[in-house]
């Protein structure tokens, strides 16, 4: 029954969820996402987020697929402060870029060697293993999160994803 569900009941254990050290490259984070399948109740999916830890196994942040893609963009595509294109509200059209395939791949490979620590998102919210499912929902909705690390006695033991919370609630409503 939904009234008794806790974060720990819905979480994916940390040893089944992709996580990497902060010194890994974007390329290594991509490999982790591409080579990991998460299985929950017989359903398989690819992760959208990888957790990032320090050398003492303290949770530092996370990196989403779109963060990796953003990190791979050439500098001239993403506006920097003082960029005159932003000053005049002119957007760069990626379709207009004239560049050979070889140059593009070379640029992507070079950018893929930056460390995830440069683009990861710091962890700002967590839930406790014993927190009720409605607290998980509240945290996800209030802070626009699709994944929350789950702590037990101050240590990360897993993650709870919005898709799993949604599925659990839908099971009781439908």
N, C-alpha and C positions, 0 to 999 in steps of 0.2 A: 504494500500500500504506500502511496506517495507521502503520507504523513510521517512515516518513519525513515524515509530515504535521507541519507547523509552524503556529504561530498565524498567520503571514503567509499561509499557503495557504488558511486558512479565513476570514480576515477580510473584512469589507466595508470597502472603502476609505472614508476619512473624507468624501471629496467625494460619496459615494453614501449617506451616513448623516446623519440630521438632527442639526444642532448649532446652537446659538444663543448669543448673548452674555448675560451674567448680568443685564443690565438689561432684558431682554425681560420682558414680562408673562406671566402664566399664560394669558391669552387668546392671545397670540402663540405660546406653546409648544403650546397646543391646536391652533392653525391649522397649525403645523409638522407635528404628528402626523397630523392629519386630511388634509393635502395631500401627504403623502409615502408612496410605495410603495417598498418594498425588493424588489429582484429578485435571487434567488440561484438559479442553475441552473434558470432558467425558472419558478421558483415566486415568486409575489408575496405580500407580507404587509405589514401596517401595522406601523410601529415601536411598541414599548412604552415605549421610553426615548429621551430626547433628551439629548445631551451639552451641557454648559454651559461656555463659555470666557470668559476675561477679555479686556480690550482688546488685550493682547499675544499673544493666541491661545494662552494657557496653559490647560490643562484644569483646571477648578475642581471640577466635579461633574456630576451627572446628575439628571434629573427624570423620574420614571416617571408613567404615566397615573394610578395610584392616589395619587401625591403631589399631582398637580394636583387630583384630586377631593377629597382631604383639605383642600387649601388653599381650596377653594370652599365648604366646609362653614361654616355660621354658627357663631359662637363658642359659642353655647349648646348645640350638638350635641357639640362636642369638649370634654372636661373639661380644665380648667386646674388648676394647683396651688392648693390652698385651696378648690377647688370642693366645696361641701357634698354635691353629688350623689355624688361619688366617696367622700367620707367615709362616707356611709351605703350605698355600693355600689348606688346607684340609677342605672340607665341611662335616657337619654332615648330615647323611642321616636319615630323620625322619622315613623311613620305617624300619630301623634297630633297632629302640628303642625297647627295651624289657621292657615293663611296663604293669602292670595289668590295666584293665579298671577302677577299683575302684581308683587306685592311680592317674591315668590320670585325671579322673573327679574331684577328690579332689584337685589336683594341679590347674586345670582350674578354679574351684570355688574360690580358694584362690586368684589367680591372678586377677580374675574378680572383686575383692573388692578394687583394686587400683583406685584412683581418675582419672577422665579423664584429669585433668590438667597436669598429668605426661606424657601423650602421645599426647595431642592435638597439632594441627598445628596452629601456630599463623596466624591471618588474616593479609595478607600483601597488598591485593588489594581489592578495593571496587569500585562500580560505583554509580553515582548519579541517582536518579529517572528520571531526564530529559535527561540523556545521551543517545545519538543515538545508535541504535542497532549495528552499525559498531564499535563504541567505545567498546561495550561489546565484540564483536568478537575479536577485537584487544587485549583486556586485557586477554581474555581466551586463545587465541593462543600464545601470547607473553609469558605469565607466566604459561602456561600449567595447566590451571584451568578448572574444570568442573562446578564450582558454584561460583558465586560472590554475596556477600551481597549488597543490594541496600539501599542507604541512602537517606533520605529526611530531609533537614535542620539538618544534622549531626547525625540523629538517624536512626538505622536500621529499615526498614519498610518491608523488604522482601528479597527474594533471586531470582536470575535468574540463571537457569541451562542451560548448553550447549545443552542438548537435546531439550529444548524448543526453543532456538535460532536457532538450526539446523532445527527444524520442521518449524519454521516461514520462514526461507530462502528457504527451500525446497519447501514450498507451492508456492512460487513465481517463482521458477525455473522449477519445474516439470509440 
